[in-house]
Amino acid sequence: MTPQEKLNQHRGSIDNLDAALINIMAERFRVTKAVGVLKAENDFPPSDPDREKRQVERLRKLATDANLDPDFAEKLLNFVISEVIQHHKQARK
Amino acid sequence: MTPQEKLNQHRGSIDNLDAALINIMAERFRVTKAVGVLKAENDFPPSDPDREKRQVERLRKLATDANLDPDFAEKLLNFVISEVIQHHKQARK
């Protein structure tokens, strides 16, 4: 196999994994939208620092077990949470 | 079910989806690390703007089909790609 063929094969895997990521992320947003509505209706605070701290710790451990850089996992979670919090604030307007 | 019980149920779903995201992301990084080595060994450029443009277009469409904000999908991909490019640059040092 030429290096270009190997590269194309890897890219096929990346494209499949990205499709999986998008679909799981879509389901995650479906749930966090329901959480946003629930929080707004019941006057719960839009963010929950204790919950977020536990999520970070859990995901860093899961990442380490999967041989993924735990700092990357934490940055990714913070990126996703900041998007979700923006959506929650918009849902309250 | 009380609002707090509903919230806890949603959070259980989010935690399951996050574990799936971490594992798929770990596999994606495993593949992009192999791509990084292949590119470094064969003196391919670390980034490929044409490939990235096609990835963005494809993922925006997949996101739209999954009812996920395509702008979020694009931001997410850019976030992941920028991490990968940093790793590729480090692999060359």
N, CA and C atoms of all chains as a GROMACS GRO file, in nm:
protein
  558
    1MET      N    1   0.084  -0.120   0.000
    1MET     CA    2   0.000   0.000   0.000
    1MET      C    3   0.088   0.125   0.000
    2THR      N    4   0.060   0.222  -0.086
    2THR     CA    5   0.139   0.346  -0.088
    2THR      C    6   0.102   0.432   0.033
    3PRO      N    7   0.192   0.524   0.070
    3PRO     CA    8   0.157   0.615   0.181
    3PRO      C    9   0.026   0.689   0.154
    4GLN      N   10   0.001   0.728   0.030
    4GLN     CA   11  -0.124   0.800  -0.002
    4GLN      C   12  -0.246   0.710   0.020
    5GLU      N   13  -0.232   0.581  -0.017
    5GLU     CA   14  -0.343   0.487   0.007
    5GLU      C   15  -0.367   0.466   0.156
    6LYS      N   16  -0.257   0.455   0.232
    6LYS     CA   17  -0.271   0.443   0.377
    6LYS      C   18  -0.342   0.565   0.435
    7LEU      N   19  -0.301   0.684   0.386
    7LEU     CA   20  -0.362   0.808   0.433
    7LEU      C   21  -0.512   0.807   0.403
    8ASN      N   22  -0.548   0.765   0.282
    8ASN     CA   23  -0.690   0.761   0.244
    8ASN      C   24  -0.770   0.665   0.332
    9GLN      N   25  -0.706   0.551   0.367
    9GLN     CA   26  -0.772   0.454   0.453
    9GLN      C   27  -0.798   0.515   0.592
   10HIS      N   28  -0.695   0.579   0.647
   10HIS     CA   29  -0.712   0.646   0.778
   10HIS      C   30  -0.820   0.752   0.770
   11ARG      N   31  -0.823   0.826   0.661
   11ARG     CA   32  -0.923   0.932   0.649
   11ARG      C   33  -1.065   0.876   0.644
   12GLY      N   34  -1.080   0.757   0.583
   12GLY     CA   35  -1.211   0.690   0.584
   12GLY      C   36  -1.255   0.659   0.727
   13SER      N   37  -1.159   0.612   0.810
   13SER     CA   38  -1.190   0.586   0.951
   13SER      C   39  -1.229   0.715   1.023
   14ILE      N   40  -1.151   0.821   1.000
   14ILE     CA   41  -1.181   0.950   1.066
   14ILE      C   42  -1.321   0.997   1.027
   15ASP      N   43  -1.356   0.984   0.899
   15ASP     CA   44  -1.490   1.029   0.855
   15ASP      C   45  -1.600   0.948   0.924
   16ASN      N   46  -1.580   0.816   0.939
   16ASN     CA   47  -1.680   0.734   1.009
   16ASN      C   48  -1.692   0.775   1.156
   17LEU      N   49  -1.577   0.798   1.220
   17LEU     CA   50  -1.578   0.837   1.361
   17LEU      C   51  -1.643   0.974   1.378
   18ASP      N   52  -1.617   1.067   1.284
   18ASP     CA   53  -1.677   1.200   1.293
   18ASP      C   54  -1.829   1.192   1.281
   19ALA      N   55  -1.878   1.104   1.193
   19ALA     CA   56  -2.023   1.088   1.180
   19ALA      C   57  -2.082   1.038   1.312
   20ALA      N   58  -2.011   0.943   1.377
   20ALA     CA   59  -2.056   0.893   1.508
   20ALA      C   60  -2.055   1.006   1.610
   21LEU      N   61  -1.947   1.086   1.611
   21LEU     CA   62  -1.938   1.198   1.706
   21LEU      C   63  -2.054   1.295   1.688
   22ILE      N   64  -2.084   1.329   1.564
   22ILE     CA   65  -2.192   1.425   1.536
   22ILE      C   66  -2.325   1.370   1.588
   23ASN      N   67  -2.350   1.241   1.564
   23ASN     CA   68  -2.478   1.184   1.606
   23ASN      C   69  -2.490   1.176   1.758
   24ILE      N   70  -2.381   1.141   1.826
   24ILE     CA   71  -2.386   1.137   1.972
   24ILE      C   72  -2.400   1.279   2.027
   25MET      N   73  -2.328   1.372   1.964
   25MET     CA   74  -2.339   1.512   2.009
   25MET      C   75  -2.481   1.564   1.988
   26ALA      N   76  -2.545   1.526   1.878
   26ALA     CA   77  -2.683   1.568   1.853
   26ALA      C   78  -2.775   1.514   1.963
   27GLU      N   79  -2.755   1.389   2.002
   27GLU     CA   80  -2.837   1.330   2.109
   27GLU      C   81  -2.807   1.401   2.242
   28ARG      N   82  -2.680   1.431   2.267
   28ARG     CA   83  -2.643   1.503   2.390
   28ARG      C   84  -2.712   1.639   2.397
   29PHE      N   85  -2.716   1.710   2.283
   29PHE     CA   86  -2.782   1.841   2.281
   29PHE      C   87  -2.933   1.828   2.297
   30ARG      N   88  -2.990   1.719   2.243
   30ARG     CA   89  -3.133   1.695   2.262
   30ARG      C   90  -3.163   1.686   2.412
   31VAL      N   91  -3.077   1.613   2.485
   31VAL     CA   92  -3.098   1.597   2.630
   31VAL      C   93  -3.071   1.729   2.703
   32THR      N   94  -2.962   1.799   2.666
   32THR     CA   95  -2.933   1.924   2.739
   32THR      C   96  -3.038   2.032   2.709
   33LYS      N   97  -3.101   2.026   2.592
   33LYS     CA   98  -3.211   2.120   2.566
   33LYS      C   99  -3.326   2.091   2.662
   34ALA      N  100  -3.358   1.962   2.681
   34ALA     CA  101  -3.464   1.924   2.776
   34ALA      C  102  -3.425   1.969   2.917
   35VAL      N  103  -3.296   1.956   2.952
   35VAL     CA  104  -3.248   2.004   3.082
   35VAL      C  105  -3.266   2.155   3.093
   36GLY      N  106  -3.235   2.226   2.984
   36GLY     CA  107  -3.249   2.373   2.984
   36GLY      C  108  -3.393   2.416   3.009
   37VAL      N  109  -3.488   2.348   2.943
   37VAL     CA  110  -3.630   2.379   2.964
   37VAL      C  111  -3.669   2.350   3.109
   38LEU      N  112  -3.628   2.234   3.157
   38LEU     CA  113  -3.659   2.193   3.295
   38LEU      C  114  -3.604   2.294   3.397
   39LYS      N  115  -3.479   2.337   3.374
   39LYS     CA  116  -3.417   2.434   3.466
   39LYS      C  117  -3.491   2.568   3.461
   40ALA      N  118  -3.524   2.612   3.339
   40ALA     CA  119  -3.592   2.742   3.325
   40ALA      C  120  -3.731   2.736   3.391
   41GLU      N  121  -3.802   2.626   3.370
   41GLU     CA  122  -3.939   2.613   3.424
   41GLU      C  123  -3.940   2.606   3.577
   42ASN      N  124  -3.832   2.550   3.634
   42ASN     CA  125  -3.829   2.530   3.779
   42ASN      C  126  -3.734   2.624   3.851
   43ASP      N  127  -3.688   2.724   3.774
   43ASP     CA  128  -3.599   2.825   3.830
   43ASP      C  129  -3.473   2.765   3.894
   44PHE      N  130  -3.422   2.656   3.834
   44PHE     CA  131  -3.292   2.602   3.875
   44PHE      C  132  -3.184   2.690   3.811
   45PRO      N  133  -3.067   2.704   3.874
   45PRO     CA  134  -2.961   2.785   3.814
   45PRO      C  135  -2.913   2.724   3.682
   46PRO      N  136  -2.874   2.808   3.583
   46PRO     CA  137  -2.836   2.753   3.451
   46PRO      C  138  -2.709   2.668   3.457
   47SER      N  139  -2.616   2.703   3.547
   47SER     CA  140  -2.496   2.619   3.557
   47SER      C  141  -2.488   2.562   3.698
   48ASP      N  142  -2.411   2.455   3.712
   48ASP     CA  143  -2.402   2.383   3.840
   48ASP      C  144  -2.255   2.344   3.858
   49PRO      N  145  -2.176   2.433   3.922
   49PRO     CA  146  -2.031   2.411   3.930
   49PRO      C  147  -1.992   2.277   3.993
   50ASP      N  148  -2.068   2.230   4.095
   50ASP     CA  149  -2.034   2.101   4.159
   50ASP      C  150  -2.050   1.986   4.061
   51ARG      N  151  -2.162   1.985   3.990
   51ARG     CA  152  -2.186   1.882   3.888
   51ARG      C  153  -2.075   1.887   3.781
   52GLU      N  154  -2.040   2.009   3.738
   52GLU     CA  155  -1.937   2.021   3.633
   52GLU      C  156  -1.802   1.969   3.682
   53LYS      N  157  -1.772   1.994   3.810
   53LYS     CA  158  -1.646   1.947   3.867
   53LYS      C  159  -1.642   1.793   3.866
   54ARG      N  160  -1.753   1.730   3.904
   54ARG     CA  161  -1.759   1.583   3.904
   54ARG      C  162  -1.749   1.529   3.762
   55GLN      N  163  -1.814   1.599   3.667
   55GLN     CA  164  -1.806   1.555   3.526
   55GLN      C  165  -1.663   1.558   3.476
   56VAL      N  166  -1.592   1.668   3.508
   56VAL     CA  167  -1.453   1.682   3.464
   56VAL      C  168  -1.368   1.568   3.519
   57GLU      N  169  -1.382   1.541   3.650
   57GLU     CA  170  -1.302   1.435   3.713
   57GLU      C  171  -1.331   1.299   3.649
   58ARG      N  172  -1.460   1.272   3.626
   58ARG     CA  173  -1.501   1.144   3.568
   58ARG      C  174  -1.446   1.130   3.425
   59LEU      N  175  -1.460   1.237   3.346
   59LEU     CA  176  -1.416   1.228   3.206
   59LEU      C  177  -1.264   1.221   3.195
   60ARG      N  178  -1.193   1.287   3.285
   60ARG     CA  179  -1.046   1.275   3.283
   60ARG      C  180  -1.006   1.130   3.309
   61LYS      N  181  -1.077   1.064   3.399
   61LYS     CA  182  -1.046   0.924   3.429
   61LYS      C  183  -1.080   0.834   3.309
   62LEU      N  184  -1.199   0.857   3.250
   62LEU     CA  185  -1.239   0.779   3.132
   62LEU      C  186  -1.139   0.799   3.018
   63ALA      N  187  -1.094   0.924   3.001
   63ALA     CA  188  -0.998   0.954   2.894
   63ALA      C  189  -0.867   0.879   2.919
   64THR      N  190  -0.818   0.886   3.041
   64THR     CA  191  -0.693   0.817   3.075
   64THR      C  192  -0.704   0.667   3.046
   65ASP      N  193  -0.818   0.608   3.086
   65ASP     CA  194  -0.840   0.465   3.061
   65ASP      C  195  -0.842   0.434   2.910
   66ALA      N  196  -0.888   0.530   2.830
   66ALA     CA  197  -0.897   0.509   2.684
   66ALA      C  198  -0.772   0.557   2.611
   67ASN      N  199  -0.669   0.597   2.689
   67ASN     CA  200  -0.543   0.644   2.631
   67ASN      C  201  -0.559   0.774   2.552
   68LEU      N  202  -0.654   0.856   2.599
   68LEU     CA  203  -0.675   0.991   2.541
   68LEU      C  204  -0.620   1.092   2.642
   69ASP      N  205  -0.554   1.196   2.593
   69ASP     CA  206  -0.499   1.302   2.678
   69ASP      C  207  -0.610   1.360   2.767
   70PRO      N  208  -0.601   1.344   2.900
   70PRO     CA  209  -0.709   1.394   2.986
   70PRO      C  210  -0.726   1.546   2.979
   71ASP      N  211  -0.618   1.619   2.949
   71ASP     CA  212  -0.631   1.765   2.933
   71ASP      C  213  -0.717   1.798   2.811
   72PHE      N  214  -0.700   1.719   2.704
   72PHE     CA  215  -0.784   1.740   2.586
   72PHE      C  216  -0.930   1.711   2.620
   73ALA      N  217  -0.955   1.601   2.693
   73ALA     CA  218  -1.093   1.565   2.730
   73ALA      C  219  -1.156   1.677   2.811
   74GLU      N  220  -1.078   1.735   2.903
   74GLU     CA  221  -1.131   1.843   2.986
   74GLU      C  222  -1.161   1.968   2.903
   75LYS      N  223  -1.070   2.000   2.811
   75LYS     CA  224  -1.093   2.117   2.723
   75LYS      C  225  -1.219   2.096   2.638
   76LEU      N  226  -1.234   1.972   2.589
   76LEU     CA  227  -1.350   1.939   2.505
   76LEU      C  228  -1.479   1.955   2.585
   77LEU      N  229  -1.480   1.900   2.708
   77LEU     CA  230  -1.600   1.912   2.792
   77LEU      C  231  -1.631   2.059   2.820
   78ASN      N  232  -1.529   2.138   2.852
   78ASN     CA  233  -1.552   2.281   2.879
   78ASN      C  234  -1.608   2.352   2.757
   79PHE      N  235  -1.558   2.315   2.640
   79PHE     CA  236  -1.608   2.372   2.514
   79PHE      C  237  -1.756   2.340   2.497
   80VAL      N  238  -1.792   2.212   2.520
   80VAL     CA  239  -1.931   2.170   2.501
   80VAL      C  240  -2.021   2.234   2.608
   81ILE      N  241  -1.975   2.236   2.734
   81ILE     CA  242  -2.056   2.294   2.842
   81ILE      C  243  -2.080   2.443   2.817
   82SER      N  244  -1.978   2.515   2.768
   82SER     CA  245  -1.997   2.658   2.745
   82SER      C  246  -2.102   2.683   2.636
   83GLU      N  247  -2.106   2.595   2.536
   83GLU     CA  248  -2.212   2.604   2.433
   83GLU      C  249  -2.349   2.578   2.495
   84VAL      N  250  -2.355   2.476   2.582
   84VAL     CA  251  -2.483   2.439   2.644
   84VAL      C  252  -2.534   2.553   2.732
   85ILE      N  253  -2.442   2.615   2.810
   85ILE     CA  254  -2.484   2.724   2.899
   85ILE      C  255  -2.538   2.841   2.817
   86GLN      N  256  -2.473   2.870   2.703
   86GLN     CA  257  -2.526   2.975   2.614
   86GLN      C  258  -2.668   2.942   2.569
   87HIS      N  259  -2.690   2.815   2.533
   87HIS     CA  260  -2.824   2.773   2.489
   87HIS      C  261  -2.926   2.789   2.603
   88HIS      N  262  -2.883   2.753   2.727
   88HIS     CA  263  -2.974   2.765   2.842
   88HIS      C  264  -3.012   2.911   2.866
   89LYS      N  265  -2.911   3.000   2.853
   89LYS     CA  266  -2.939   3.142   2.875
   89LYS      C  267  -3.035   3.194   2.769
   90GLN      N  268  -3.016   3.147   2.644
   90GLN     CA  269  -3.106   3.189   2.536
   90GLN      C  270  -3.247   3.138   2.562
   91ALA      N  271  -3.260   3.014   2.618
   91ALA     CA  272  -3.392   2.954   2.644
   91ALA      C  273  -3.470   3.032   2.748
   92ARG      N  274  -3.402   3.110   2.833
   92ARG     CA  275  -3.463   3.189   2.938
   92ARG      C  276  -3.510   3.325   2.890
   93LYS      N  277  -3.461   3.369   2.774
   93LYS     CA  278  -3.493   3.506   2.728
   93LYS      C  279  -3.638   3.516   2.684
   94MET      N  280  -4.294   1.206   3.870
   94MET     CA  281  -4.150   1.232   3.889
   94MET      C  282  -4.128   1.380   3.922
   95THR      N  283  -4.046   1.408   4.022
   95THR     CA  284  -4.019   1.548   4.056
   95THR      C  285  -3.922   1.607   3.953
   96PRO      N  286  -3.918   1.742   3.944
   96PRO     CA  287  -3.822   1.803   3.850
   96PRO      C  288  -3.678   1.758   3.879
   97GLN      N  289  -3.645   1.742   4.008
   97GLN     CA  290  -3.509   1.699   4.042
   97GLN      C  291  -3.483   1.556   3.992
   98GLU      N  292  -3.581   1.469   4.003
   98GLU     CA  293  -3.566   1.331   3.953
   98GLU      C  294  -3.551   1.330   3.801
   99LYS      N  295  -3.631   1.415   3.735
   99LYS     CA  296  -3.618   1.426   3.588
   99LYS      C  297  -3.478   1.474   3.551
  100LEU      N  298  -3.428   1.574   3.626
  100LEU     CA  299  -3.294   1.628   3.600
  100LEU      C  300  -3.190   1.517   3.617
  101ASN      N  301  -3.204   1.439   3.725
  101ASN     CA  302  -3.108   1.330   3.749
  101ASN      C  303  -3.110   1.227   3.637
  102GLN      N  304  -3.231   1.198   3.587
  102GLN     CA  305  -3.244   1.102   3.476
  102GLN      C  306  -3.172   1.155   3.350
  103HIS      N  307  -3.197   1.283   3.319
  103HIS     CA  308  -3.129   1.343   3.203
  103HIS      C  309  -2.976   1.340   3.221
  104ARG      N  310  -2.934   1.367   3.345
  104ARG     CA  311  -2.789   1.370   3.370
  104ARG      C  312  -2.727   1.230   3.352
  105GLY      N  313  -2.802   1.127   3.385
  105GLY     CA  314  -2.755   0.990   3.359
  105GLY      C  315  -2.733   0.967   3.210
  106SER      N  316  -2.828   1.018   3.129
  106SER     CA  317  -2.812   1.005   2.983
  106SER      C  318  -2.689   1.082   2.935
  107ILE      N  319  -2.673   1.205   2.986
  107ILE     CA  320  -2.558   1.288   2.945
  107ILE      C  321  -2.427   1.216   2.980
  108ASP      N  322  -2.421   1.157   3.100
  108ASP     CA  323  -2.298   1.087   3.140
  108ASP      C  324  -2.269   0.968   3.049
  109ASN      N  325  -2.374   0.894   3.010
  109ASN     CA  326  -2.353   0.782   2.917
  109ASN      C  327  -2.305   0.831   2.781
  110LEU      N  328  -2.366   0.940   2.732
  110LEU     CA  329  -2.326   0.994   2.602
  110LEU      C  330  -2.184   1.048   2.607
  111ASP      N  331  -2.147   1.112   2.720
  111ASP     CA  332  -2.010   1.164   2.733
  111ASP      C  333  -1.907   1.051   2.730
  112ALA      N  334  -1.940   0.938   2.795
  112ALA     CA  335  -1.846   0.824   2.792
  112ALA      C  336  -1.829   0.776   2.648
  113ALA      N  337  -1.940   0.773   2.572
  113ALA     CA  338  -1.932   0.733   2.430
  113ALA      C  339  -1.846   0.833   2.352
  114LEU      N  340  -1.867   0.963   2.377
  114LEU     CA  341  -1.789   1.067   2.307
  114LEU      C  342  -1.640   1.050   2.334
  115ILE      N  343  -1.605   1.027   2.462
  115ILE     CA  344  -1.464   1.014   2.499
  115ILE      C  345  -1.402   0.894   2.426
  116ASN      N  346  -1.476   0.783   2.421
  116ASN     CA  347  -1.420   0.663   2.357
  116ASN      C  348  -1.405   0.680   2.206
  117ILE      N  349  -1.502   0.744   2.143
  117ILE     CA  350  -1.489   0.768   1.999
  117ILE      C  351  -1.376   0.868   1.973
  118MET      N  352  -1.366   0.971   2.059
  118MET     CA  353  -1.259   1.069   2.042
  118MET      C  354  -1.122   1.002   2.060
  119ALA      N  355  -1.113   0.908   2.155
  119ALA     CA  356  -0.987   0.836   2.177
  119ALA      C  357  -0.948   0.759   2.050
  120GLU      N  358  -1.046   0.694   1.989
  120GLU     CA  359  -1.019   0.619   1.865
  120GLU      C  360  -0.981   0.715   1.752
  121ARG      N  361  -1.048   0.829   1.745
  121ARG     CA  362  -1.016   0.930   1.642
  121ARG      C  363  -0.871   0.978   1.659
  122PHE      N  364  -0.829   1.002   1.783
  122PHE     CA  365  -0.692   1.046   1.807
  122PHE      C  366  -0.591   0.936   1.775
  123ARG      N  367  -0.630   0.810   1.802
  123ARG     CA  368  -0.543   0.698   1.767
  123ARG      C  369  -0.515   0.702   1.616
  124VAL      N  370  -0.621   0.725   1.537
  124VAL     CA  371  -0.605   0.729   1.391
  124VAL      C  372  -0.528   0.853   1.348
  125THR      N  373  -0.560   0.970   1.408
  125THR     CA  374  -0.488   1.091   1.364
  125THR      C  375  -0.340   1.087   1.406
  126LYS      N  376  -0.310   1.015   1.515
  126LYS     CA  377  -0.168   0.998   1.549
  126LYS      C  378  -0.097   0.919   1.440
  127ALA      N  379  -0.161   0.812   1.392
  127ALA     CA  380  -0.104   0.733   1.282
  127ALA      C  381  -0.088   0.819   1.157
  128VAL      N  382  -0.188   0.906   1.132
  128VAL     CA  383  -0.178   0.998   1.018
  128VAL      C  384  -0.060   1.093   1.037
  129GLY      N  385  -0.041   1.141   1.161
  129GLY     CA  386   0.069   1.232   1.190
  129GLY      C  387   0.204   1.169   1.160
  130VAL      N  388   0.220   1.043   1.203
  130VAL     CA  389   0.345   0.970   1.178
  130VAL      C  390   0.365   0.952   1.027
  131LEU      N  391   0.259   0.910   0.960
  131LEU     CA  392   0.265   0.888   0.814
  131LEU      C  393   0.303   1.016   0.740
  132LYS      N  394   0.241   1.129   0.782
  132LYS     CA  395   0.271   1.257   0.717
  132LYS      C  396   0.416   1.298   0.743
  133ALA      N  397   0.462   1.280   0.868
  133ALA     CA  398   0.599   1.319   0.903
  133ALA      C  399   0.700   1.234   0.826
  134GLU      N  400   0.674   1.102   0.817
  134GLU     CA  401   0.767   1.010   0.750
  134GLU      C  402   0.775   1.035   0.600
  135ASN      N  403   0.664   1.085   0.542
  135ASN     CA  404   0.658   1.101   0.397
  135ASN      C  405   0.663   1.248   0.353
  136ASP      N  406   0.691   1.333   0.453
  136ASP     CA  407   0.703   1.476   0.426
  136ASP      C  408   0.577   1.534   0.361
  137PHE      N  409   0.458   1.481   0.402
  137PHE     CA  410   0.331   1.542   0.363
  137PHE      C  411   0.310   1.666   0.451
  138PRO      N  412   0.242   1.769   0.402
  138PRO     CA  413   0.217   1.887   0.487
  138PRO      C  414   0.129   1.850   0.608
  139PRO      N  415   0.152   1.914   0.726
  139PRO     CA  416   0.075   1.875   0.846
  139PRO      C  417  -0.074   1.905   0.834
  140SER      N  418  -0.110   2.013   0.762
  140SER     CA  419  -0.253   2.039   0.745
  140SER      C  420  -0.286   2.035   0.597
  141ASP      N  421  -0.416   2.015   0.567
  141ASP     CA  422  -0.461   1.998   0.429
  141ASP      C  423  -0.592   2.077   0.416
  142PRO      N  424  -0.582   2.205   0.378
  142PRO     CA  425  -0.702   2.292   0.377
  142PRO      C  426  -0.817   2.238   0.290
  143ASP      N  427  -0.785   2.173   0.177
  143ASP     CA  428  -0.893   2.121   0.090
  143ASP      C  429  -0.970   2.010   0.161
  144ARG      N  430  -0.895   1.917   0.222
  144ARG     CA  431  -0.958   1.809   0.299
  144ARG      C  432  -1.044   1.867   0.412
  145GLU      N  433  -0.988   1.968   0.482
  145GLU     CA  434  -1.062   2.026   0.595
  145GLU      C  435  -1.191   2.093   0.548
  146LYS      N  436  -1.184   2.157   0.430
  146LYS     CA  437  -1.304   2.223   0.375
  146LYS      C  438  -1.413   2.119   0.345
  147ARG      N  439  -1.371   2.006   0.287
  147ARG     CA  440  -1.469   1.899   0.257
  147ARG      C  441  -1.526   1.840   0.386
  148GLN      N  442  -1.438   1.824   0.487
  148GLN     CA  443  -1.487   1.771   0.616
  148GLN      C  444  -1.592   1.864   0.677
  149VAL      N  445  -1.564   1.994   0.673
  149VAL     CA  446  -1.658   2.091   0.730
  149VAL      C  447  -1.792   2.082   0.659
  150GLU      N  448  -1.790   2.080   0.527
  150GLU     CA  449  -1.916   2.074   0.450
  150GLU      C  450  -1.995   1.948   0.483
  151ARG      N  451  -1.922   1.834   0.488
  151ARG     CA  452  -1.988   1.706   0.516
  151ARG      C  453  -2.048   1.705   0.657
  152LEU      N  454  -1.971   1.754   0.754
  152LEU     CA  455  -2.019   1.750   0.893
  152LEU      C  456  -2.133   1.848   0.915
  153ARG      N  457  -2.132   1.961   0.846
  153ARG     CA  458  -2.245   2.054   0.857
  153ARG      C  459  -2.372   1.987   0.806
  154LYS      N  460  -2.360   1.909   0.698
  154LYS     CA  461  -2.476   1.840   0.645
  154LYS      C  462  -2.523   1.730   0.740
  155LEU      N  463  -2.427   1.650   0.791
  155LEU     CA  464  -2.463   1.545   0.889
  155LEU      C  465  -2.530   1.606   1.012
  156ALA      N  466  -2.477   1.720   1.059
  156ALA     CA  467  -2.535   1.786   1.177
  156ALA      C  468  -2.678   1.830   1.148
  157THR      N  469  -2.698   1.893   1.033
  157THR     CA  470  -2.833   1.939   0.996
  157THR      C  471  -2.930   1.821   0.993
  158ASP      N  472  -2.886   1.709   0.935
  158ASP     CA  473  -2.972   1.589   0.928
  158ASP      C  474  -3.005   1.537   1.068
  159ALA      N  475  -2.910   1.555   1.164
  159ALA     CA  476  -2.931   1.504   1.301
  159ALA      C  477  -2.995   1.610   1.391
  160ASN      N  478  -3.034   1.724   1.332
  160ASN     CA  479  -3.098   1.833   1.407
  160ASN      C  480  -3.002   1.896   1.509
  161LEU      N  481  -2.873   1.898   1.474
  161LEU     CA  482  -2.770   1.965   1.555
  161LEU      C  483  -2.731   2.093   1.482
  162ASP      N  484  -2.711   2.200   1.558
  162ASP     CA  485  -2.670   2.328   1.500
  162ASP      C  486  -2.542   2.310   1.416
  163PRO      N  487  -2.549   2.332   1.283
  163PRO     CA  488  -2.429   2.310   1.199
  163PRO      C  489  -2.313   2.402   1.236
  164ASP      N  490  -2.343   2.521   1.290
  164ASP     CA  491  -2.235   2.610   1.334
  164ASP      C  492  -2.160   2.549   1.453
  165PHE      N  493  -2.236   2.485   1.542
  165PHE     CA  494  -2.169   2.417   1.655
  165PHE      C  495  -2.082   2.303   1.603
  166ALA      N  496  -2.135   2.223   1.509
  166ALA     CA  497  -2.058   2.111   1.454
  166ALA      C  498  -1.928   2.161   1.391
  167GLU      N  499  -1.937   2.275   1.321
  167GLU     CA  500  -1.817   2.330   1.256
  167GLU      C  501  -1.717   2.379   1.360
  168LYS      N  502  -1.766   2.446   1.464
  168LYS     CA  503  -1.677   2.493   1.571
  168LYS      C  504  -1.609   2.374   1.640
  169LEU      N  505  -1.688   2.268   1.661
  169LEU     CA  506  -1.634   2.148   1.727
  169LEU      C  507  -1.524   2.086   1.641
  170LEU      N  508  -1.550   2.073   1.510
  170LEU     CA  509  -1.450   2.014   1.421
  170LEU      C  510  -1.323   2.100   1.420
  171ASN      N  511  -1.340   2.232   1.415
  171ASN     CA  512  -1.223   2.320   1.415
  171ASN      C  513  -1.143   2.306   1.544
  172PHE      N  514  -1.214   2.291   1.654
  172PHE     CA  515  -1.149   2.270   1.783
  172PHE      C  516  -1.066   2.142   1.781
  173VAL      N  517  -1.126   2.034   1.731
  173VAL     CA  518  -1.056   1.905   1.728
  173VAL      C  519  -0.939   1.910   1.630
  174ILE      N  520  -0.962   1.968   1.511
  174ILE     CA  521  -0.855   1.974   1.411
  174ILE      C  522  -0.737   2.056   1.463
  175SER      N  523  -0.764   2.166   1.535
  175SER     CA  524  -0.653   2.248   1.583
  175SER      C  525  -0.568   2.170   1.686
  176GLU      N  526  -0.635   2.085   1.766
  176GLU     CA  527  -0.561   1.998   1.859
  176GLU      C  528  -0.474   1.898   1.781
  177VAL      N  529  -0.533   1.842   1.677
  177VAL     CA  530  -0.462   1.740   1.598
  177VAL      C  531  -0.340   1.802   1.530
  178ILE      N  532  -0.356   1.923   1.475
  178ILE     CA  533  -0.244   1.988   1.407
  178ILE      C  534  -0.130   2.016   1.506
  179GLN      N  535  -0.166   2.057   1.627
  179GLN     CA  536  -0.063   2.076   1.732
  179GLN      C  537   0.012   1.946   1.758
  180HIS      N  538  -0.064   1.835   1.765
  180HIS     CA  539   0.001   1.705   1.786
  180HIS      C  540   0.094   1.669   1.670
  181HIS      N  541   0.048   1.698   1.547
  181HIS     CA  542   0.130   1.666   1.429
  181HIS      C  543   0.260   1.746   1.432
  182LYS      N  544   0.249   1.874   1.471
  182LYS     CA  545   0.368   1.958   1.475
  182LYS      C  546   0.465   1.906   1.581
  183GLN      N  547   0.409   1.861   1.695
  183GLN     CA  548   0.494   1.805   1.802
  183GLN      C  549   0.563   1.677   1.755
  184ALA      N  550   0.492   1.595   1.674
  184ALA     CA  551   0.545   1.467   1.625
  184ALA      C  552   0.666   1.489   1.535
  185ARG      N  553   0.677   1.607   1.474
  185ARG     CA  554   0.786   1.640   1.382
  185ARG      C  555   0.909   1.692   1.452
  186LYS      N  556   0.893   1.731   1.581
  186LYS     CA  557   1.006   1.796   1.651
  186LYS      C  558   1.116   1.696   1.682
   0.00000   0.00000   0.00000
